Amino acid sequence: MARTERPVAIVTGAAQGMGRAHLEGLSRAGFRVACVDHAAEALDAVVEDLRLEAPDLLSALVDVTSEEAVEHSFARLITEAGRCDVLVNNAGGAATGKGLADMTLGEFEAELRLNLTSQFLCIRAVLPAMKRQGAGSIVNIASTSVFSGITAALHRPPLPANLVGYVAAKGGVVGLTRALARELGPTGIRVNAVAPGFTPTPRVKATFPAEAVARMVSDQAFARVQEPDDATGAVIFLASSASRFVTGQVIRVDGGGSMG
C-alpha cells in the first residue's frame, strides 16, 4: 500500500466496543487508521465493514501483552504507513471480578499485563517513529474507576464488584501518562488519557446484569447509558492539533458520574 502524508493513528483493541468507535471516529476525522486486535474474526469484520469508507485501512492481529508480537507488528504497520502520528492505547478489560483475598498472584499480574504493561509495550513500539517526526500524540484509555476505587453502584448487594486488579492497572495508566508527558515533552510528543465511565458494551453486559447498569445510570448527571462512542470526541480532540498544548491530562467522560 502506498505511503501517505495523512496523519496515521494506530488503535489497539479496535475491532469491537469503544476501540472500534474510536477507530471509525478517527477515520472520519481524516486520519489513516490501523486496527490492532487479538480477535481474528472481529478484525476481519472491521476490515470488511470499512472497506469502502477507509480503503487504506491497515490491520494487524496482535496480542498486545506479547513484547515480541507488539514490536514485530507495529514495525510492520509503521513501515507500511510510512509514519505514526497517534497511538490510542485502548486494549484492555476486566478479566476477573475477584477480590484481593480470592485472587491469585497470576490473576493479578495478568490484569496488570493486559491493562498496563500492554500500554507500555505499545508506546515503546511507536516512540522511534514519533521521535523522528518530532511530534506525536499518545492517548491512553484509563477508567473513572481509578477515582472511586470502583463505582459505588456496583458494590451494593447483591452485586459486589471487586475489580482490584483492573482498577490498580488503570491507576497505573494514569501514572504512566503523567510520567511520560514529562519525559517526552521535550521531544514534541504529547501523552494524555481518556477515562470513560461504565460503558455496557456486549462484553460488559455479559459480566454485569441489567440491574447493575440501571444503578450506574442513576449515579450519573446524564440519565442514560454511556455508549461506546461517547468518549470518541475526547479521543479525536487529543489526537488532533486542536490539543497541541495539552499533555499529562486525564479527561473524564462519564456523564458526570465521577464529579468531584
C-alpha positions in Angstrom: 0.0 0.0 0.0 1.4 3.4 -0.8 2.7 5.6 1.9 0.7 8.7 2.9 1.2 12.1 4.4 -2.2 11.9 6.1 -1.8 11.5 9.8 -1.7 7.9 10.9 -3.4 6.6 14.0 -2.9 3.1 15.5 -5.8 2.0 17.7 -5.4 -1.1 19.9 -8.4 -3.3 20.8 -10.1 -1.6 17.8 -12.2 -4.4 16.4 -15.1 -4.0 18.8 -16.7 -1.8 21.5 -15.1 1.5 22.3 -12.0 0.7 20.3 -14.0 0.3 17.1 -15.9 3.6 17.8 -12.5 5.4 18.2 -11.2 3.8 15.1 -14.2 4.8 13.0 -14.3 8.3 14.5 -10.6 8.9 13.7 -11.1 7.7 10.2 -13.9 10.1 9.6 -11.8 12.9 11.1 -9.2 12.4 8.4 -6.8 10.0 9.9 -5.5 6.9 8.2 -6.2 4.3 10.8 -4.6 1.0 11.7 -6.8 -1.6 13.6 -4.9 -3.7 16.1 -6.8 -6.5 17.9 -6.3 -10.1 19.1 -9.7 -11.4 17.8 -9.3 -12.6 14.3 -12.9 -12.8 13.4 -13.8 -9.4 14.7 -10.7 -7.9 13.0 -11.8 -9.4 9.6 -15.2 -7.9 10.1 -13.9 -4.4 10.7 -11.7 -4.6 7.6 -14.7 -5.7 5.5 -17.2 -3.2 7.1 -14.8 -0.2 6.5 -13.6 -1.4 3.1 -15.4 1.5 1.2 -15.1 4.2 3.9 -11.4 3.5 4.7 -9.9 1.6 1.7 -6.4 2.3 3.0 -7.1 0.8 6.5 -4.3 -1.1 8.0 -4.8 -4.0 10.3 -2.8 -6.4 12.5 -3.7 -9.4 14.6 -1.7 -8.8 17.7 -1.6 -10.0 21.3 -0.6 -6.7 22.9 0.6 -8.4 26.1 3.4 -10.0 24.0 6.5 -7.9 23.7 7.7 -9.8 20.5 4.3 -9.6 18.8 3.9 -5.9 19.5 7.4 -5.0 18.3 7.1 -7.0 15.1 3.5 -6.0 14.2 3.9 -2.3 15.0 7.2 -2.1 13.0 5.3 -3.6 10.0 2.4 -1.1 10.4 4.7 1.9 10.7 6.8 0.8 7.7 3.7 0.3 5.6 2.1 3.6 6.6 5.4 5.5 6.5 4.7 7.3 9.8 2.9 7.1 13.1 1.2 10.2 14.4 -1.2 8.9 17.0 -1.4 5.9 19.3 -4.7 5.1 21.0 -4.0 2.5 23.8 -7.5 1.1 24.1 -6.9 -2.6 24.5 -7.8 -3.9 28.0 -10.6 -5.1 30.2 -11.5 -6.7 33.5 -10.6 -10.3 33.3 -11.9 -11.3 36.8 -14.3 -9.8 39.3 -12.4 -11.4 42.2 -11.5 -9.5 45.4 -7.9 -9.5 46.7 -8.4 -12.4 49.1 -9.6 -14.7 46.3 -7.3 -13.5 43.5 -4.1 -15.4 42.8 -0.8 -13.6 42.0 -1.0 -14.9 38.5 -4.5 -13.5 38.0 -3.4 -10.1 39.4 -0.4 -10.0 37.2 -2.5 -10.9 34.2 -4.8 -7.9 34.8 -1.7 -5.6 35.1 -0.2 -7.1 31.9 -3.4 -6.6 29.9 -4.3 -3.1 31.1 -0.9 -1.5 31.9 2.0 -3.4 30.6 0.4 -3.6 27.1 0.2 0.2 27.0 3.9 0.4 27.9 4.8 -2.0 25.1 2.8 -0.2 22.5 4.1 3.2 23.5 7.7 1.9 23.3 7.0 0.5 19.8 5.8 3.8 18.3 8.3 6.1 20.0 11.1 5.8 17.4 8.8 6.9 14.6 7.3 9.8 16.7 10.7 11.0 17.7 11.9 11.0 14.1 8.9 13.2 13.2 9.4 15.5 16.2 5.8 15.1 17.2 3.1 12.7 18.1 0.1 12.1 20.3 -0.4 9.2 22.7 -3.9 8.7 24.1 -4.1 6.1 26.8 -7.5 4.8 27.9 -7.9 4.8 31.6 -11.1 4.5 33.6 -13.1 6.6 36.0 -13.0 3.7 38.4 -9.5 5.0 39.3 -11.1 8.0 41.1 -13.6 6.0 43.1 -12.0 2.5 43.6 -14.9 1.1 41.6 -18.3 2.6 41.0 -20.3 2.5 44.2 -23.4 1.3 42.4 -21.7 -2.0 41.7 -20.8 -2.6 45.3 -24.4 -2.6 46.6 -25.7 -6.1 47.4 -26.3 -8.4 45.7 -23.8 -7.1 43.0 -20.3 -7.0 44.5 -17.7 -5.9 42.1 -14.2 -6.2 43.4 -12.2 -5.2 40.3 -9.0 -4.7 42.3 -6.6 -5.8 39.5 -8.3 -3.8 36.8 -8.6 -0.6 39.0 -4.9 -0.9 40.1 -3.8 -1.3 36.5 -5.9 1.7 35.3 -4.4 3.7 38.1 -1.1 2.8 36.7 -2.2 4.1 33.3 -2.8 7.5 34.8 0.6 7.5 36.4 2.3 6.3 33.2 0.5 9.0 31.3 1.7 11.8 33.6 5.3 10.5 33.9 5.7 10.1 30.1 4.2 13.5 29.5 7.1 15.0 31.5 9.7 12.7 29.9 8.6 13.1 26.3 7.5 16.8 26.3 10.9 18.0 25.1 10.6 15.7 22.0 7.3 17.2 21.0 5.3 14.1 21.9 2.1 14.6 23.9 0.7 12.0 26.3 -2.8 12.2 27.7 -5.5 9.8 28.9 -9.3 9.5 28.5 -11.1 7.9 31.4 -14.5 6.6 30.3 -17.2 5.7 32.7 -19.1 2.4 32.9 -19.9 1.5 29.3 -22.1 -1.6 28.8 -20.5 -3.0 25.6 -21.7 -6.5 24.7 -18.6 -7.9 26.6 -19.5 -5.8 29.7 -23.2 -6.8 29.5 -22.1 -10.4 29.7 -20.5 -9.7 33.1 -22.9 -7.3 34.7 -26.7 -7.8 34.8 -29.2 -5.1 33.8 -29.7 -4.1 37.4 -26.0 -3.0 37.7 -26.4 -0.9 34.5 -29.5 0.8 35.9 -27.7 1.6 39.1 -24.8 3.1 37.1 -27.2 5.4 35.2 -28.8 6.6 38.5 -25.5 7.8 39.8 -24.8 10.0 36.7 -25.8 13.5 35.9 -27.0 12.4 32.5 -29.7 9.8 33.0 -28.8 7.5 30.1 -26.5 4.6 29.4 -23.0 5.5 28.2 -22.4 4.5 24.6 -19.1 3.2 23.2 -18.7 6.4 21.0 -19.4 8.8 23.8 -15.6 9.1 24.6 -14.6 9.2 20.9 -14.8 13.0 20.7 -12.3 13.3 23.5 -10.0 10.9 21.8 -10.2 12.8 18.5 -9.5 16.1 20.3 -6.4 14.7 22.0 -5.2 13.1 18.7 -5.6 16.3 16.8 -3.7 19.6 16.7 -6.6 21.2 18.5 -5.0 19.9 21.7 -1.4 20.9 20.7 -0.7 22.4 24.1 -2.3 19.7 26.2 -0.3 17.0 27.8 -0.3 15.0 31.0 -4.1 15.4 31.3 -6.8 12.9 32.1 -10.2 13.7 30.5 -13.2 12.0 32.3 -16.0 11.1 30.0 -18.8 9.6 32.2 -21.9 11.7 32.1 -21.0 13.4 35.3 -20.7 10.1 37.2 -17.4 11.0 38.9 -17.7 14.7 39.6 -15.6 15.9 42.4 
